[in-house]
Amino acid sequence: MKKIIFLLLFLSIFGCDNQEFRDLNKNGMLDIYEDKSQSIDDRVNDLISQMSIEEKAGSIFIDITKVTFEGSISSGFASFLPETVESINNLQMNHFNIIDSFEPTKMLEWYNNVQKVAEESRLGIPITIASDPRHGALDPNSPISVSSSSFSVWPSTLGLGAIGDEKIVEEFGNIVRQEYKSIGINLALGPMADIATEPRWTRVDGTFGEDAFINSKLTAAYIKGLQGKTINKESVLAMVKHFPGSGSVENGNDSHFPPGNHVYPGDNFNYHLLPFEAAFDVGVSSVMPYYGIPVGISDKKIGASFDEYIINDLLREKYNFDGIVCSDWALITDRILPNGKVFKPASAFGLEDKTTEERITRLIDAGIDMIGGESLTNELVNLIRSGIISEQRIDESLRRIMKEKFNLGLFDNPFINVESLNTLDNDFFIKQGIEAQKKSLVLLKNKNILPIQKEDKIFFDGFNKELIKKYNYSVSPEDSDYILIKLSSPSGRFEAKYEMQKMLGGGPLDFTSEEIKRIKSLAKIKPVILVMSLKRPTVFSEIANVSDAIIADFQVQENILLEMIYGKFSPTGKLPFEIPSSIEAVEDQREDLPYDSVNPLFKFGHGLNYQE
């Protein structure tokens, strides 16, 4: 009774900044970490002093989880993942990456339910929810993006690079922030600050292109839009990736998979650092290193997250970065599907013969704060108890990790009211996304064909069959005025050892001889307008030669694309990378150098409008 009277007296005198008292550790007292009138550093230190080793270890991991509620069914890879409640209660985890997408009311319901479970834990540590990109006309089967119909629709990151306007990208980040916050997402796993100097890389479409200076200003702008001037309860944290620049993959082989090398034959390593320097300048919260081995940069010959030169010497000391360093996903253990197939192998390059415990230790020793795509709380607990990893070293990382939870206001109130969903279906957000899609389109070639007239009869090839019914379409090429063909960057025609490789795609950048022959035969019938939906620099010289007009499309909705073709607006975008003229030119270029392809079909920055 005396304790309660003292607490009431304390609150009446000091007011606790008029906050509603949340007794997170259920001890009937206002602890320092529960008191929002205290400094964040003091609150963090008080919290850490009360955490058990199990709670500390659980806070070091962030893993993919499935969004579930009564009657729901998680789809795809998410359906094989552990339950969030199990991870909170049994593994003491409090960071999760979601890849499911349900209607907003359900997403909000799930988020609040998860926070209620966390609130009932011993210390009531709130949950941080992270997500990969959820905006744009994205591939629903992609393992590195999420389709979300409730958000505004934007072009791909390459499309934003084709616009090249930091004001538009900052506004995009601001809109992403508001739409994410409405359903409880507080951490964006991006932006990708990687420079797409290697055209064969399958993740080129996640970048702003191959120019470091454009990438730098757009990376900084996006982070400012997400985080604001300072990180607070209105912010979404940004995790810039993949330090020190993942675009220089050897022979285009994505470093999710062996051999996992990043090479610098053009001695251009520092060029790839420029967008990260821009991210540091605007106070980015978190950094994710790349999977691969930085060949010739460090003598360790191990993946970047395991390498103390990359994490400590370069990131911490040279750049004085004191935010969270989070490893990329699944560096320690293989991801296995229920059918026994390997979805993704552990990307422990240079440490393939090491045990799980040795890999964890190496990550922590190198300076990693948070380990992505793993739920190895028990293994880390054993390492701490045995003295292999010191508790003090874990506390260093926890100070960075918990600081951001406090900055976001999650300890004060992690719950979201249903009124937050009013942010969605916002006419302004939708309009801004549409305008960005329009500005991202690039006119590569025009032999006085575009814009076409509404009375022109069009044979559509590769377009949505229901959409074209709104236009003057022809059922045969012979009966048309123009043939409008939509192609996408090739993907496939390679042997995939792992399931994730199949989903990521990749393979040769040119089209098959059958496809080239088909397009050439159509071009003999009527003039061809070609729309090339680009995810990577694509080799299509033979097709380009027989096309009378060519448009580069970066995941723009087809109705908007057709508006441009019919002259509702003039294109203004510029190519964010060069288009190579041949496979030989691709093979001869160097992985770390921009615009070094011999005699490109279209140069970097090329783009026409209807007045030219």
Steps between C-alpha positions, in 0.01 A plus 500: 500500500787738584654429157177595321456818708860597421443441129183712497680777691793485257270528201304787652817697574699433187209438268707256290441738206127427533556151363276207565707267717584174322632254755686291246685282751193466725679603820258777600769767463595751237840375385735731317449317171123545537525873565495710184617808692842333537772522237506223243855399600390457861192305395708271280754433773229428756328258264822313418584473871172314553524268198584135540755337272212332316329834440824656385572216258147507357531872428802442277302308236250612237327232297221465249169412660155427369198720551227284650160538663204271539397372160792651313739316273852628444606449141823394336822481699337673798275200562803294602626750756473486880210664681577848632354426844723195535806709410407769753420266787754224448788680330455847655516660154368850434592577137316345206498532121158446338447390140125436511246750374136491606234771505606793721249431780640150537861619492420754772316240707799266481745777589308606811455139609875442471567810710257373765694175521824695536347725766426191710862384490719543810634844401235593243754573228301613192531351153665666201347394167710520183415455134657478157354738235120502467440768235487466126375253243722230644542132422273316751739203496809704589673405828637854541185709456139485615188572297260724692183621329412737786799731438556762231669366186839627386755400235787274593810645663657505154204711390574749777859501372366579152325806647812601696317758715584492871188702587278232351695224674484677837123538457485131410684416823261721694198322349655158563553607860136591551364191329738272690420661834127451443537121531788487750813477283777698670809380313558508123755251372641752255586702306737304281791740454678249277622628163397280206835488321461128422209457253466123551418540871143388565431778753569798275131599514531563875756777440482857370732405212870510425594860577640550852421872513134459409479201736650708780249784483203263460616271782528797735164637389319172562650466848398857586147424388483187716672620814444876501754744638523302823378153588182516706161333535401621152806343333560178316859383546707450185747212462725595209651206314722325396820655638755559349306466172365176357490593132843359412413130518742278310359401158161623618460210745277619784677464834205333671660188353851354455763606404393840638784721379500878453780607270659831401696448177466872420642599840173686564413391855472856635242591235262244651534659844363839393126431555574357845692814590189697401290273724732561795480875444122496552515278809382163371399275789635165383737344250491154345828363356497286189527121500810459291876505535658842419778357284819706519353743753559288808747219550251296705335326201169470685154655458474869586287453813763268649787734412613742772678712238168577327292540817746645749784663308299637209144550627561580867838672492532665158137612484442526874167319460345423839161374386382142468691263273275212399619202300311391191264206534605138565877521530518223758250226416342364182135584435326168437151459355261232637571288192865484603628725224739781586323832446820693570834366624682671785709778345799430724759564232848406614353335810327205338679253729407685821225408743191707577659618824825596327311703240300686765819577689672625188211737420494646852880530512499682165264763642153390383223622733202315360491168315247480218292203390585283800333403831797360690433636847587176681830464317600858584397452865735201525784701346450780753471265798815316395692827475577462128303819436501755781176640636659846489551464123131414456408800715685726252270385221192515721564869573475573129204268445289611795579867442305485174199337667494785749548759225197357320291532817424128506563468875254781566222375272552244225130460418327651197142620479282389212477867396858466371359309202350827379853568372439240230304565179630856521427684174818707527718192555337321207544802274868538594562134417331540162702812419823319590405212273443744214833675557691171512416395144789540255456547126800333339406515133227666293482500120206742494270229631413625848267623621237295315143614444194352668361401160813297418434131505744313724598136528600451863759236590589436867239734652212430739219359287223673695673838493544510121126467447477871587705585192465467124659161484545252220479123526774453243825679409397523136185697584683758715676831449766425759619200701555580867725244670589482868803294605673458835867452577578132449520275805578133518692269269745414777538210737370595843630289785282666764134597515581865574716514188197411292296776665771765461544415133791621294681313226587625149416860414403430139186354347474156345534465124133393488383823667720714276367319194141555616548876546676532165214325325249740657713798398470394137123540524454843659709760691597378849478703819708318761457535874797350683430444871849515642612330817860477380694643206371279220659398171240553225687659210337282233153576631583870536614518138159390371301716744379844391452628856641372831393583856689395813252409774589459868198314640243759404131409499385423147220758491755775576738360239224511239416859594853595399481302178176680408653840576331590828846604623853515363777278643777667699697212658868427437664158493645415844747260339636437154351233273775270369512414132603137537571221745868531409494864610345395832766236557782739415390778738640515854272429792582811704505766227196697380417559132800301369320283245643534147267669250183480711167481319380791717727703725445579866279808532340459156137605471287679241171686518228563244654829389823333388 
